[in-house]
Amino acid sequence: MTEVTPKRKCRECREYKEDTSEDSGLCQPCKEYYHFCHTCYKWVSKENGCRHIGYAEGYGYAGCGSDAPFDDHKESFMLLLDKLDRDLEVCCCHVPLLRNQVTDKAKPREAIKLLRKAVYKHAFSTFFHGYLLDPTVTYDFQSWDRSGRPHVFAVLPASTTAGWLTENKDVEDKLGMGVAWIQSLYRKDDKKANQATVRWIDEWLKKAKKP
């Protein structure tokens, strides 16, 4: 007697199919439009997914929740730090978590240190409208205080990222994974990703001190 494979309802197309996966709840055709987020531990839409996975020019999907290994992001992230060190602007605002570090005379290097401190505290996130290298974007770096309130501690002007593209036509491909990485970090969502980020920043700061 032939064993009949039970049909399951696909959560995307809503049809009952034999190839619907039990773990994802998706049939094979629909599964092509999803990927698994290793931070959320669930299948998310590629079009309207979570912040832990982003599209990196020249690579594909990247970020702390993607299939890409953490270390694959490192080189691109270090290049991004080079750009941020030159162009990131520190805000003169009250940030309880980092109050002793924020000054109106702070140079970009101080912003990198603020970034490290926020990530180390599992209190970092970014706020933006679109992709970092889109010239219409306002890109904010945020820290979160203990009451759960975000505070912008540094900003990257949209005109600045537009300037990066004119400096080097390949910059979008080179920075793609670093951009996807920093955008994927969100507070305590992925502590291992935060720890890796702190290690990379420490390595970058050590090299930056050398003449």
C-alpha positions as CSV (number, residue, x, y, z in Angstrom):
1,M,0.0,0.0,0.0
2,T,1.4,3.4,-1.1
3,E,1.9,5.9,1.7
4,V,0.2,9.2,1.1
5,T,2.1,12.3,1.9
6,P,-0.1,14.6,4.0
7,K,-0.8,18.0,2.5
8,R,-0.2,21.1,4.6
9,K,-1.5,24.6,4.1
10,C,1.2,27.1,3.0
11,R,1.0,30.2,5.1
12,E,1.9,32.3,2.1
13,C,-0.2,31.1,-0.8
14,R,-2.8,29.5,1.5
15,E,-3.0,26.4,-0.6
16,Y,-2.7,22.8,0.6
17,K,0.4,21.2,-0.9
18,E,2.5,18.1,-0.3
19,D,5.8,20.0,-0.4
20,T,4.8,22.5,2.4
21,S,7.6,22.4,4.9
22,E,6.7,21.7,8.5
23,D,9.3,24.0,10.0
24,S,8.7,27.0,7.8
25,G,5.1,26.5,6.9
26,L,5.9,27.3,3.3
27,C,5.6,25.4,0.1
28,Q,8.8,25.2,-2.1
29,P,7.7,27.9,-4.6
30,C,6.8,30.4,-1.8
31,K,9.9,29.5,0.2
32,E,12.0,31.2,-2.6
33,Y,10.7,34.6,-1.4
34,Y,11.7,34.0,2.2
35,H,14.9,33.4,4.2
36,F,15.6,32.3,7.7
37,C,16.7,34.9,10.2
38,H,19.2,33.4,12.6
39,T,18.6,36.2,15.1
40,C,14.8,36.0,15.1
41,Y,14.9,32.2,14.6
42,K,12.1,32.3,12.1
43,W,11.5,32.5,8.3
44,V,10.9,36.1,7.2
45,S,9.9,37.7,3.9
46,K,12.8,38.9,1.7
47,E,10.7,41.9,0.7
48,N,9.2,42.8,4.1
49,G,11.5,41.0,6.5
50,C,13.2,41.9,9.7
51,R,16.1,44.4,10.3
52,H,18.6,41.7,11.0
53,I,19.0,40.9,7.2
54,G,19.7,43.4,4.5
55,Y,20.8,43.4,0.9
56,A,24.5,44.1,0.3
57,E,25.5,45.3,-3.1
58,G,28.1,43.0,-4.6
59,Y,27.3,40.2,-2.2
60,G,23.6,39.4,-1.6
61,Y,21.8,39.1,1.7
62,A,23.9,40.0,4.7
63,G,23.6,41.1,8.3
64,C,23.8,39.4,11.7
65,G,20.7,37.3,11.0
66,S,21.7,36.2,7.5
67,D,23.4,33.0,6.4
68,A,26.6,34.9,5.9
69,P,29.2,34.2,8.6
70,F,30.0,37.1,10.9
71,D,33.6,37.3,9.8
72,D,32.6,37.7,6.2
73,H,31.3,41.2,7.2
74,K,34.5,42.3,9.0
75,E,36.6,43.7,6.1
76,S,33.7,45.7,4.8
77,F,32.8,47.0,8.2
78,M,36.3,48.1,8.9
79,L,36.2,50.1,5.6
80,L,32.9,51.6,6.8
81,L,34.6,52.7,10.0
82,D,37.2,54.5,7.9
83,K,34.4,56.5,6.3
84,L,32.6,57.1,9.6
85,D,35.7,58.3,11.3
86,R,36.0,61.1,8.8
87,D,32.4,62.0,8.4
88,L,30.3,61.0,11.4
89,E,29.0,64.0,13.4
90,V,28.5,63.9,17.1
91,C,25.3,65.4,18.4
92,C,25.1,67.8,21.4
93,C,22.3,66.2,23.2
94,H,21.6,64.7,26.6
95,V,22.4,61.0,26.5
96,P,22.2,59.5,30.0
97,L,24.0,56.3,29.0
98,L,26.9,58.2,27.5
99,R,26.6,61.7,29.0
100,N,30.3,62.1,29.8
101,Q,31.3,61.5,26.2
102,V,29.1,63.9,24.2
103,T,30.5,67.3,23.5
104,D,30.0,69.8,20.8
105,K,33.7,69.8,20.0
106,A,34.0,66.0,19.7
107,K,35.7,64.8,16.5
108,P,34.5,61.8,14.4
109,R,36.9,59.5,16.3
110,E,34.9,60.3,19.4
111,A,31.8,59.2,17.6
112,I,33.4,55.8,16.8
113,K,34.1,55.5,20.6
114,L,30.5,56.3,21.3
115,L,29.4,53.7,18.8
116,R,31.6,51.1,20.6
117,K,30.2,52.0,24.0
118,A,26.6,51.8,22.8
119,V,27.2,48.4,21.1
120,Y,29.1,47.1,24.2
121,K,26.1,48.1,26.4
122,H,23.7,46.3,24.0
123,A,22.1,49.6,23.6
124,F,22.8,50.5,19.9
125,S,20.5,50.9,17.0
126,T,20.2,53.0,13.8
127,F,17.3,55.0,12.4
128,F,17.1,55.8,8.8
129,H,14.7,56.2,5.8
130,G,16.1,53.9,3.2
131,Y,19.5,52.5,2.4
132,L,22.6,54.2,3.8
133,L,24.1,55.0,0.4
134,D,20.9,56.6,-0.8
135,P,21.5,60.4,-1.1
136,T,18.0,61.1,0.3
137,V,18.6,59.3,3.6
138,T,19.1,60.8,7.1
139,Y,21.0,58.3,9.1
140,D,21.0,58.5,12.9
141,F,23.0,56.5,15.4
142,Q,21.1,55.9,18.6
143,S,21.8,54.7,22.1
144,W,19.1,53.5,24.5
145,D,18.9,54.5,28.1
146,R,17.7,52.2,30.9
147,S,14.2,53.5,30.7
148,G,14.0,52.3,27.1
149,R,14.3,55.7,25.4
150,P,16.5,56.2,22.3
151,H,18.8,59.1,22.0
152,V,20.6,60.2,18.9
153,F,24.3,60.5,19.6
154,A,25.7,60.9,16.1
155,V,24.4,61.5,12.6
156,L,25.6,60.9,9.1
157,P,24.3,63.5,6.6
158,A,22.7,62.3,3.4
159,S,25.0,64.5,1.4
160,T,28.0,62.8,2.9
161,T,27.0,59.3,1.7
162,A,26.3,60.8,-1.7
163,G,29.9,62.1,-1.7
164,W,31.2,58.6,-1.0
165,L,29.7,57.4,-4.2
166,T,31.3,60.1,-6.3
167,E,34.7,59.4,-4.7
168,N,34.8,55.8,-5.8
169,K,32.3,54.0,-8.1
170,D,33.0,50.7,-6.4
171,V,32.4,52.0,-2.9
172,E,28.8,50.7,-2.7
173,D,30.1,47.2,-3.4
174,K,33.0,47.5,-1.0
175,L,30.8,48.9,1.9
176,G,27.8,46.8,1.2
177,M,28.3,44.1,3.8
178,G,29.5,46.6,6.4
179,V,26.4,48.7,5.9
180,A,24.1,45.6,6.1
181,W,25.9,44.7,9.3
182,I,25.6,48.0,11.2
183,Q,22.0,48.3,10.1
184,S,21.2,44.8,11.4
185,L,22.3,45.5,15.0
186,Y,19.5,46.3,17.4
187,R,20.0,46.5,21.2
188,K,20.0,43.0,22.8
189,D,18.7,41.2,19.8
190,D,22.0,39.5,19.0
191,K,24.6,39.8,21.7
192,K,27.1,37.6,19.9
193,A,26.9,40.1,16.9
194,N,27.4,43.0,19.3
195,Q,30.5,41.3,20.8
196,A,32.0,40.7,17.4
197,T,31.3,44.3,16.5
198,V,33.1,45.5,19.7
199,R,36.1,43.3,18.8
200,W,36.3,44.8,15.3
201,I,36.0,48.3,16.6
202,D,38.8,47.7,19.1
203,E,41.0,46.3,16.4
204,W,40.2,49.3,14.2
205,L,40.9,51.8,17.0
206,K,44.3,50.1,17.7
207,K,45.3,50.4,14.1
208,A,44.0,54.0,13.9
209,K,46.4,55.1,16.7
210,K,49.4,54.1,14.6
211,P,51.0,56.9,12.5
